[in-house]
């Protein structure tokens, strides 16, 4: 039962990544694209964690942690660049 719920949640997250990617491509300005990119990275992090759980490979959690930190730094850098502070 728990695996079924996790599989369904994985598919829901995957669909939301696709929707967010469409928003990233069609966004009218860079702020909308930045928010869509940040949402995609957060959802991708959850997919990496689900994959780590299904494959029983805890090394993927380290990958998810590094990916999250790099994503955060990238979003902050682009936001500061957009504000003209960088």
ABEGO torsion letter per residue (X at the ends): XAAAAAAAAAAAAAAAAAAAAAAAAABABAAAAAAAAAAAAAAAAAAAAAAAAAAGBAAAAAAAAAAAAAAAAAAAAAAAAAAGAX
